[in-house]
Amino acid sequence: MTKHRRFAILAVCTANICRSPMIEVLLRAELDPVLFEVASAGVQGWDREPMDTMAAMELMRLGHSPGAFRSHAIDSYLVDSADLILTATKSHRSEVLAMNPRALRRTFTLVEFAALCEKVEGAYPTALVAEAARQRSLAPAEVDIGDPYRRSPEVHRQTADQIAEAVRTVGARLNALAHVP
């Protein structure tokens, strides 16, 4: 992996106040900050809004602080500069691809990419992303993370746990590949 530029990951959901901020915070905690950078955005972009209170509470339950998070609307710069784009749903993935169809080979749902991390090989992070794109058919059919916004605490907990599990898988694999000599 190049020592001059960090591997950039973009997490995407609807408003960037629940799912993608959780993905961002959890991935940032898992990944080596010298080698990786993580951001998030929303396809219906609420701009500069705080994280949803329930999502923030779930992050705290998982041992992480939401910090001073503020939402961002997705834009072409974020899409074009990301080495890996992880969306909450297939619909979000489609919206990213509507902005830039060339992003197809580096855009996955989080659950889809986590499953592929366990099935495909790659010598370094960009190679893993490329191989995951080639082997996308190996991913499970159900890869969406449901929207917990304005739903019960139980739904928020299930969503946070689903995200945390997928992030652990992705984070472990990317860190391992990034530290290969």
ROSE-4610 file (N, C-alpha, C; in Angstrom, 1 decimal, always signed):
// ROSE-4610
residu = [M/M/M/T/T/T/K/K/K/H/H/H/R/R/R/R/R/R/F/F/F/A/A/A/I/I/I/L/L/L/A/A/A/V/V/V/C/C/C/T/T/T/A/A/A/N/N/N/I/I/I/C/C/C/R/R/R/S/S/S/P/P/P/M/M/M/I/I/I/E/E/E/V/V/V/L/L/L/L/L/L/R/R/R/A/A/A/E/E/E/L/L/L/D/D/D/P/P/P/V/V/V/L/L/L/F/F/F/E/E/E/V/V/V/A/A/A/S/S/S/A/A/A/G/G/G/V/V/V/Q/Q/Q/G/G/G/W/W/W/D/D/D/R/R/R/E/E/E/P/P/P/M/M/M/D/D/D/T/T/T/M/M/M/A/A/A/A/A/A/M/M/M/E/E/E/L/L/L/M/M/M/R/R/R/L/L/L/G/G/G/H/H/H/S/S/S/P/P/P/G/G/G/A/A/A/F/F/F/R/R/R/S/S/S/H/H/H/A/A/A/I/I/I/D/D/D/S/S/S/Y/Y/Y/L/L/L/V/V/V/D/D/D/S/S/S/A/A/A/D/D/D/L/L/L/I/I/I/L/L/L/T/T/T/A/A/A/T/T/T/K/K/K/S/S/S/H/H/H/R/R/R/S/S/S/E/E/E/V/V/V/L/L/L/A/A/A/M/M/M/N/N/N/P/P/P/R/R/R/A/A/A/L/L/L/R/R/R/R/R/R/T/T/T/F/F/F/T/T/T/L/L/L/V/V/V/E/E/E/F/F/F/A/A/A/A/A/A/L/L/L/C/C/C/E/E/E/K/K/K/V/V/V/E/E/E/G/G/G/A/A/A/Y/Y/Y/P/P/P/T/T/T/A/A/A/L/L/L/V/V/V/A/A/A/E/E/E/A/A/A/A/A/A/R/R/R/Q/Q/Q/R/R/R/S/S/S/L/L/L/A/A/A/P/P/P/A/A/A/E/E/E/V/V/V/D/D/D/I/I/I/G/G/G/D/D/D/P/P/P/Y/Y/Y/R/R/R/R/R/R/S/S/S/P/P/P/E/E/E/V/V/V/H/H/H/R/R/R/Q/Q/Q/T/T/T/A/A/A/D/D/D/Q/Q/Q/I/I/I/A/A/A/E/E/E/A/A/A/V/V/V/R/R/R/T/T/T/V/V/V/G/G/G/A/A/A/R/R/R/L/L/L/N/N/N/A/A/A/L/L/L/A/A/A/H/H/H/V/V/V/P/P/P]
num = [1/1/1/2/2/2/3/3/3/4/4/4/5/5/5/6/6/6/7/7/7/8/8/8/9/9/9/10/10/10/11/11/11/12/12/12/13/13/13/14/14/14/15/15/15/16/16/16/17/17/17/18/18/18/19/19/19/20/20/20/21/21/21/22/22/22/23/23/23/24/24/24/25/25/25/26/26/26/27/27/27/28/28/28/29/29/29/30/30/30/31/31/31/32/32/32/33/33/33/34/34/34/35/35/35/36/36/36/37/37/37/38/38/38/39/39/39/40/40/40/41/41/41/42/42/42/43/43/43/44/44/44/45/45/45/46/46/46/47/47/47/48/48/48/49/49/49/50/50/50/51/51/51/52/52/52/53/53/53/54/54/54/55/55/55/56/56/56/57/57/57/58/58/58/59/59/59/60/60/60/61/61/61/62/62/62/63/63/63/64/64/64/65/65/65/66/66/66/67/67/67/68/68/68/69/69/69/70/70/70/71/71/71/72/72/72/73/73/73/74/74/74/75/75/75/76/76/76/77/77/77/78/78/78/79/79/79/80/80/80/81/81/81/82/82/82/83/83/83/84/84/84/85/85/85/86/86/86/87/87/87/88/88/88/89/89/89/90/90/90/91/91/91/92/92/92/93/93/93/94/94/94/95/95/95/96/96/96/97/97/97/98/98/98/99/99/99/100/100/100/101/101/101/102/102/102/103/103/103/104/104/104/105/105/105/106/106/106/107/107/107/108/108/108/109/109/109/110/110/110/111/111/111/112/112/112/113/113/113/114/114/114/115/115/115/116/116/116/117/117/117/118/118/118/119/119/119/120/120/120/121/121/121/122/122/122/123/123/123/124/124/124/125/125/125/126/126/126/127/127/127/128/128/128/129/129/129/130/130/130/131/131/131/132/132/132/133/133/133/134/134/134/135/135/135/136/136/136/137/137/137/138/138/138/139/139/139/140/140/140/141/141/141/142/142/142/143/143/143/144/144/144/145/145/145/146/146/146/147/147/147/148/148/148/149/149/149/150/150/150/151/151/151/152/152/152/153/153/153/154/154/154/155/155/155/156/156/156/157/157/157/158/158/158/159/159/159/160/160/160/161/161/161/162/162/162/163/163/163/164/164/164/165/165/165/166/166/166/167/167/167/168/168/168/169/169/169/170/170/170/171/171/171/172/172/172/173/173/173/174/174/174/175/175/175/176/176/176/177/177/177/178/178/178/179/179/179/180/180/180/181/181/181]
x = [+0.8/+0.0/+0.9/+0.5/+1.3/+1.4/+2.6/+2.8/+2.5/+2.1/+1.9/+0.4/-0.5/-1.9/-2.6/-3.5/-4.3/-5.4/-5.8/-6.9/-8.2/-9.0/-10.2/-11.4/-12.2/-13.5/-14.6/-15.7/-16.9/-18.1/-18.7/-19.9/-21.1/-22.2/-23.3/-24.6/-25.6/-26.9/-27.9/-29.0/-30.0/-29.7/-29.8/-29.6/-28.3/-27.5/-26.2/-26.4/-27.4/-27.5/-27.7/-27.9/-28.0/-26.9/-27.2/-26.4/-25.0/-24.8/-23.5/-22.6/-23.1/-22.3/-21.8/-22.6/-22.2/-21.1/-21.3/-20.3/-19.0/-19.0/-17.9/-17.1/-17.8/-17.2/-16.6/-17.3/-16.8/-15.7/-15.7/-14.6/-13.4/-13.6/-12.4/-11.8/-12.6/-12.0/-11.3/-11.7/-11.1/-9.8/-9.8/-8.7/-7.5/-6.4/-5.2/-5.3/-5.3/-5.5/-4.4/-3.2/-2.1/-2.3/-3.0/-3.2/-4.6/-5.6/-7.0/-7.6/-8.5/-9.3/-10.8/-11.7/-13.1/-14.0/-14.9/-15.9/-17.3/-18.3/-19.7/-20.5/-21.6/-22.4/-23.8/-24.8/-26.1/-26.6/-27.4/-27.9/-29.0/-29.7/-30.6/-30.1/-28.8/-28.0/-28.6/-28.8/-29.1/-27.7/-27.6/-26.3/-26.1/-25.0/-24.5/-25.5/-26.2/-27.1/-26.3/-26.7/-26.0/-26.5/-25.7/-26.2/-27.5/-28.3/-29.5/-29.2/-30.0/-29.8/-29.7/-30.6/-30.6/-29.4/-29.0/-27.7/-26.5/-26.5/-25.4/-25.4/-26.5/-26.6/-26.1/-26.4/-26.0/-24.4/-23.9/-22.4/-21.8/-22.4/-21.9/-22.0/-23.1/-23.3/-22.2/-21.7/-20.7/-19.3/-19.2/-17.9/-17.3/-18.1/-17.5/-18.3/-17.6/-18.3/-18.6/-19.8/-20.2/-19.4/-18.8/-18.0/-18.9/-18.3/-19.0/-19.5/-20.0/-20.4/-21.4/-21.3/-22.2/-22.4/-23.7/-24.0/-23.5/-23.3/-22.9/-23.7/-24.0/-24.6/-23.5/-23.9/-22.9/-22.7/-21.5/-21.2/-20.2/-20.0/-19.1/-17.7/-17.2/-15.8/-15.7/-16.6/-16.5/-16.5/-17.4/-17.5/-16.3/-15.8/-14.6/-13.3/-13.2/-12.0/-11.9/-13.0/-13.1/-12.5/-11.7/-11.2/-12.2/-13.1/-14.1/-15.3/-16.5/-17.7/-18.6/-19.0/-19.8/-21.2/-22.2/-23.6/-24.4/-25.4/-26.3/-27.2/-27.6/-28.6/-28.2/-28.8/-28.6/-29.1/-30.2/-30.7/-29.7/-29.1/-28.0/-26.9/-26.5/-25.5/-25.9/-27.2/-27.7/-27.6/-27.9/-27.8/-26.4/-25.4/-24.0/-23.6/-24.1/-23.7/-24.4/-25.6/-26.2/-25.3/-24.6/-23.7/-22.4/-22.0/-20.7/-20.8/-21.2/-21.3/-19.9/-18.8/-17.5/-17.1/-17.9/-17.7/-18.2/-18.8/-19.3/-18.3/-17.1/-16.1/-15.6/-16.0/-15.6/-16.7/-18.0/-19.1/-19.9/-20.1/-20.8/-21.7/-22.6/-23.2/-22.2/-22.3/-21.4/-21.5/-22.7/-22.9/-22.4/-22.6/-22.1/-20.5/-19.9/-18.4/-17.9/-18.5/-18.1/-18.1/-19.2/-19.3/-18.2/-18.0/-17.0/-15.6/-15.3/-14.0/-13.7/-14.7/-14.4/-14.3/-14.6/-14.6/-13.5/-13.0/-12.1/-10.7/-9.8/-8.4/-8.0/-7.0/-6.4/-5.1/-4.1/-2.8/-2.7/-3.6/-3.6/-5.0/-5.4/-6.8/-7.4/-6.7/-7.2/-7.4/-6.5/-6.7/-7.9/-8.1/-9.3/-10.6/-10.6/-11.8/-12.0/-10.9/-11.1/-11.5/-11.0/-11.4/-12.9/-13.2/-14.6/-15.6/-15.2/-16.1/-16.2/-15.1/-15.2/-16.0/-16.0/-16.7/-18.0/-18.5/-19.8/-20.9/-21.0/-22.0/-21.9/-20.8/-20.6/-21.3/-21.7/-22.3/-23.7/-24.2/-25.6/-26.6/-27.8/-28.8/-29.3/-29.4/-29.9/-28.7/-28.5/-27.4/-27.7/-29.0/-29.4/-29.4/-29.1/-29.2/-30.4/-31.4/-32.7/-32.5/-33.3/-33.3/-33.9/-33.2/-33.8/-34.4/-34.3/-34.7/-36.2/-36.4/-37.7/-38.4/-37.6/-38.1/-37.7/-38.1/-37.9/-36.4/-36.1/-34.8/-34.2/-35.1/-34.7/-34.2/-34.9/-34.5/-33.1/-33.0/-31.7/-30.6/-30.8/-29.8/-29.5/-30.5/-30.3/-29.4/-29.8/-29.0/-27.6/-27.4/-26.0/-25.2/-25.8/-25.1/-24.8/-25.7/-25.4/-24.3/-24.3/-23.2/-21.9/-21.9/-20.7/-20.1/-20.9/-20.4/-19.7/-20.4/-19.8/-18.5/-18.5/-17.3/-16.2/-16.4/-15.3/-14.6/-15.5/-15.0/-14.2/-14.7/-14.1/-12.8/-12.9/-11.7/-10.6/-10.9/-9.8/-9.1/-9.9/-9.3/-8.5/-9.0/-8.3/-7.0/-7.1/-5.9/-4.8/-5.3/-4.3/-3.6/-4.4/-3.8/-2.9/-3.3/-2.5/-1.1/-1.0/+0.2/+1.1/+0.7/+1.5/+2.7/+4.0/+5.2/+5.2]
y = [-1.2/+0.0/+1.2/+2.2/+3.4/+4.1/+4.7/+5.4/+6.9/+7.3/+8.7/+9.1/+8.2/+8.5/+7.4/+7.9/+6.9/+6.4/+5.1/+4.5/+5.1/+5.7/+6.5/+5.7/+5.7/+4.9/+5.9/+5.8/+6.6/+5.8/+6.1/+5.4/+6.2/+5.6/+6.3/+5.7/+6.6/+6.2/+7.3/+7.4/+8.4/+9.8/+10.1/+11.5/+11.7/+10.7/+10.8/+11.2/+10.6/+10.8/+9.6/+8.4/+7.2/+6.1/+5.5/+4.3/+4.7/+5.6/+5.9/+6.6/+7.4/+7.9/+6.8/+5.8/+4.6/+3.9/+3.7/+3.0/+3.8/+5.1/+5.9/+5.8/+6.0/+6.0/+4.7/+3.6/+2.3/+1.9/+2.2/+1.9/+2.7/+4.0/+4.8/+4.2/+3.6/+3.0/+1.7/+1.0/-0.3/-0.1/+0.9/+1.0/+1.8/+1.5/+2.2/+3.6/+4.7/+6.0/+6.6/+6.0/+6.4/+5.9/+4.8/+4.1/+4.4/+4.7/+4.8/+6.1/+6.6/+7.7/+7.3/+7.8/+7.4/+8.6/+8.7/+9.8/+9.2/+10.0/+9.6/+10.7/+10.3/+11.3/+10.7/+11.5/+11.0/+11.4/+10.5/+10.7/+11.8/+12.0/+13.0/+14.1/+14.1/+15.0/+16.1/+15.8/+16.8/+17.4/+18.7/+19.3/+19.9/+19.5/+19.9/+19.6/+18.5/+18.1/+17.1/+17.1/+16.1/+14.7/+13.8/+12.4/+12.2/+11.3/+11.0/+10.5/+10.9/+10.6/+9.1/+8.4/+6.9/+6.3/+6.7/+6.2/+6.5/+7.7/+8.1/+7.3/+7.0/+6.2/+4.7/+4.2/+2.9/+2.9/+3.9/+4.0/+4.0/+4.7/+4.8/+3.4/+2.7/+1.3/+0.4/+0.7/-0.1/+0.4/+1.4/+1.9/+3.0/+3.7/+4.7/+6.0/+7.1/+8.4/+9.0/+9.6/+10.2/+11.5/+12.0/+13.2/+14.4/+15.2/+16.4/+16.2/+15.0/+14.6/+15.6/+15.9/+16.7/+16.0/+15.9/+15.3/+16.1/+15.3/+15.9/+15.3/+16.1/+15.6/+15.0/+14.0/+13.3/+14.3/+14.2/+15.0/+14.2/+14.7/+14.0/+13.9/+14.9/+14.9/+13.7/+13.5/+12.4/+11.1/+10.9/+9.7/+9.4/+10.4/+10.3/+10.0/+10.5/+10.4/+9.2/+8.4/+7.2/+6.0/+5.3/+4.0/+2.9/+3.1/+2.1/+2.9/+2.6/+3.2/+2.1/+2.3/+1.3/+1.9/+1.4/+2.0/+1.1/+1.7/+0.9/+0.0/+0.4/-0.4/-0.4/-1.4/-1.4/-0.1/+0.4/+1.7/+2.8/+2.9/+3.9/+3.7/+2.4/+2.0/+2.5/+2.4/+2.8/+4.3/+5.0/+6.5/+7.0/+6.3/+6.6/+6.4/+5.3/+5.0/+5.9/+6.5/+7.5/+8.7/+9.0/+10.2/+9.9/+8.7/+8.3/+6.8/+6.4/+5.0/+4.3/+5.0/+4.4/+4.0/+4.3/+3.9/+2.5/+1.9/+0.5/-0.4/-0.5/-1.5/-1.2/-0.1/+0.2/+0.6/+0.3/+0.6/-0.7/-0.9/-2.1/-1.7/-2.5/-2.3/-2.8/-2.3/-2.8/-4.3/-4.8/-6.2/-7.0/-6.6/-7.3/-7.3/-6.2/-6.2/-7.0/-7.0/-7.8/-9.3/-9.7/-11.1/-11.5/-10.5/-10.8/-10.8/-10.0/-10.0/-11.4/-12.2/-13.5/-14.6/-14.2/-15.1/-14.9/-13.7/-13.4/-13.0/-13.1/-12.8/-11.4/-10.8/-9.6/-9.4/-8.9/-8.8/-7.5/-6.5/-5.2/-4.7/-3.6/-3.1/-2.9/-2.2/-1.9/-3.2/-4.2/-5.5/-6.2/-6.1/-6.8/-6.2/-4.9/-4.2/-4.6/-4.7/-5.1/-6.5/-7.4/-8.8/-9.0/-8.2/-8.2/-7.8/-6.8/-6.4/-7.5/-8.2/-9.3/-10.5/-10.7/-11.8/-11.4/-10.3/-9.8/-10.8/-11.7/-12.7/-13.7/-13.7/-14.6/-14.0/-12.7/-12.1/-12.6/-12.5/-13.0/-12.0/-12.5/-11.7/-10.6/-10.8/-9.8/-9.1/-7.8/-7.1/-5.7/-5.4/-4.1/-4.0/-2.8/-2.5/-1.6/-2.1/-1.3/+0.0/+1.0/+2.3/+2.4/+2.7/+2.7/+4.0/+5.0/+6.4/+6.4/+7.0/+7.1/+5.8/+4.8/+3.4/+3.1/+2.0/+1.6/+1.4/+1.5/+1.2/-0.2/-1.1/-2.5/-2.5/-1.7/-1.6/-1.0/+0.1/+0.8/-0.2/-1.0/-1.9/-3.0/-3.5/-4.5/-3.9/-2.7/-2.0/-1.8/-1.3/-1.0/-2.3/-3.4/-4.7/-5.2/-5.1/-5.5/-4.8/-3.4/-2.6/-3.0/-3.1/-3.4/-4.7/-5.7/-7.0/-6.9/-6.3/-6.1/-5.3/-4.2/-3.3/-4.1/-5.0/-5.8/-6.6/-7.2/-8.1/-7.3/-6.2/-5.3/-4.7/-4.2/-3.6/-4.5/-5.7/-6.7/-7.1/-7.3/-7.7/-6.5/-5.3/-4.2/-3.9/-3.9/-3.7/-4.8/-6.0/-7.1/-6.9/-6.5/-6.3/-5.1/-4.1/-2.8/-3.0/-3.9/-4.1/-5.2/-5.7/-6.7/-6.0/-6.5/-5.8/-5.9]
z = [+0.0/+0.0/+0.0/-0.8/-0.9/+0.5/+0.7/+1.9/+1.8/+0.6/+0.3/+0.5/+0.3/+0.4/+1.2/+2.0/+2.8/+1.9/+2.2/+1.6/+2.1/+1.2/+1.6/+1.5/+2.5/+2.6/+2.8/+2.1/+2.2/+2.6/+3.7/+4.1/+3.7/+3.2/+2.7/+3.1/+3.6/+3.9/+3.4/+3.9/+3.4/+3.9/+5.1/+5.6/+6.3/+6.5/+7.2/+8.6/+9.3/+10.7/+11.5/+10.9/+11.7/+11.2/+10.1/+9.7/+9.3/+8.3/+7.8/+8.9/+9.8/+10.9/+11.8/+12.0/+12.8/+12.1/+10.8/+10.0/+10.1/+9.9/+9.9/+11.3/+12.4/+13.7/+14.0/+13.7/+14.0/+13.1/+11.9/+11.0/+11.4/+11.7/+12.1/+13.3/+14.2/+15.5/+15.1/+14.1/+13.8/+13.0/+12.1/+11.1/+11.6/+11.1/+11.4/+10.7/+11.6/+11.0/+10.2/+10.3/+9.4/+8.0/+7.8/+6.5/+5.9/+6.7/+6.3/+6.7/+5.9/+6.3/+6.0/+6.8/+6.7/+6.8/+5.9/+5.9/+5.7/+5.8/+5.5/+4.9/+4.3/+3.6/+3.4/+3.1/+2.9/+1.5/+0.9/-0.5/-0.5/+0.6/+0.7/+1.7/+1.8/+2.6/+3.4/+4.7/+5.7/+5.9/+5.8/+6.0/+7.4/+8.0/+9.3/+10.5/+10.3/+11.4/+12.3/+13.6/+14.5/+14.3/+14.8/+14.7/+15.4/+14.9/+15.6/+17.0/+18.0/+19.4/+19.7/+19.1/+19.3/+18.7/+17.5/+16.9/+17.8/+18.3/+19.2/+20.5/+21.0/+22.2/+21.9/+20.7/+20.3/+20.2/+19.6/+19.5/+20.9/+21.9/+23.2/+23.9/+23.6/+24.1/+23.6/+22.4/+21.8/+22.2/+23.0/+23.5/+22.7/+21.9/+21.1/+21.3/+21.1/+21.2/+19.8/+19.6/+18.4/+18.1/+19.2/+19.1/+18.6/+17.8/+17.3/+15.9/+15.6/+14.3/+13.7/+12.4/+11.7/+10.3/+9.9/+8.6/+7.4/+6.3/+5.0/+3.9/+2.9/+1.7/+0.8/+0.1/-0.8/-2.0/-2.5/-3.7/-4.5/-5.7/-6.7/-6.2/-5.5/-5.0/-4.0/-3.1/-2.1/-2.8/-3.8/-4.6/-5.4/-6.1/-6.9/-6.2/-4.9/-4.2/-3.3/-3.2/-2.3/-3.0/-2.3/-2.8/-2.6/-1.6/-1.3/-0.8/-1.3/-0.9/-0.3/+0.9/+1.6/+1.9/+1.3/+1.5/+2.5/+3.0/+3.9/+3.1/+1.9/+1.1/-0.3/-1.1/-2.5/-3.2/-2.6/-3.2/-3.1/-1.9/-1.8/-2.8/-3.0/-3.9/-5.3/-5.7/-7.0/-7.1/-6.0/-6.0/-6.2/-5.6/-5.8/-7.2/-7.8/-9.2/-10.2/-9.8/-10.7/-10.7/-9.7/-9.7/-10.5/-10.4/-11.1/-11.4/-12.6/-12.9/-12.8/-13.0/-12.9/-11.5/-10.5/-9.1/-8.8/-9.8/-9.6/-9.0/-9.4/-9.0/-7.6/-7.0/-5.6/-4.7/-5.1/-4.4/-4.0/-2.7/-2.2/-1.0/-0.7/+0.6/+1.7/+2.9/+3.9/+4.1/+4.2/+4.5/+3.3/+2.1/+0.9/+0.9/+1.2/+1.2/+2.4/+3.5/+4.7/+4.3/+3.6/+3.2/+2.2/+1.3/+0.3/+0.9/+1.9/+2.6/+3.1/+3.4/+3.9/+2.8/+1.5/+0.4/-0.6/-0.7/-1.9/-1.3/-2.2/-1.9/-2.5/-1.9/-2.4/-1.6/-2.3/-1.6/-0.8/-1.1/-0.4/-0.6/+0.1/+0.1/-1.3/-2.1/-3.5/-4.3/-4.1/-4.8/-4.2/-2.9/-2.3/-2.9/-3.0/-3.6/-5.0/-5.8/-7.2/-7.3/-6.5/-6.5/-6.0/-5.0/-4.5/-5.6/-6.4/-7.5/-8.6/-8.8/-9.8/-9.3/-8.0/-7.4/-6.7/-7.0/-6.4/-6.3/-7.2/-7.2/-6.0/-5.3/-4.2/-2.9/-3.0/-1.8/-1.6/-0.4/-0.1/-0.8/-1.0/-1.6/-0.7/+0.6/+1.5/+2.1/+1.6/+2.0/+2.5/+2.7/+3.2/+4.7/+5.2/+6.6/+6.7/+7.5/+7.6/+8.3/+7.9/+8.5/+9.9/+10.9/+12.3/+12.6/+11.8/+12.1/+12.6/+13.7/+14.4/+14.7/+14.9/+15.2/+16.6/+17.1/+18.5/+18.9/+20.2/+20.6/+20.2/+20.1/+19.7/+18.3/+17.4/+16.0/+15.9/+16.7/+16.7/+17.2/+18.2/+18.7/+17.6/+17.0/+15.9/+14.8/+14.4/+13.3/+13.7/+14.9/+15.4/+15.5/+16.0/+16.1/+14.7/+13.7/+12.4/+11.8/+12.0/+11.5/+12.1/+13.5/+14.2/+13.8/+13.5/+13.1/+11.7/+10.8/+9.4/+9.5/+10.3/+10.4/+11.0/+11.9/+12.5/+11.4/+10.6/+9.5/+8.5/+8.1/+7.1/+7.7/+8.9/+9.5/+9.7/+10.2/+10.4/+9.1/+8.0/+6.7/+6.1/+6.2/+5.6/+6.4/+7.7/+8.5/+8.2/+8.1/+7.8/+6.5/+5.5/+4.2/+4.1/+4.8/+4.8/+5.5/+6.4/+7.1/+6.6/+5.4/+4.7/+4.1/+4.4/+3.8/+2.3]
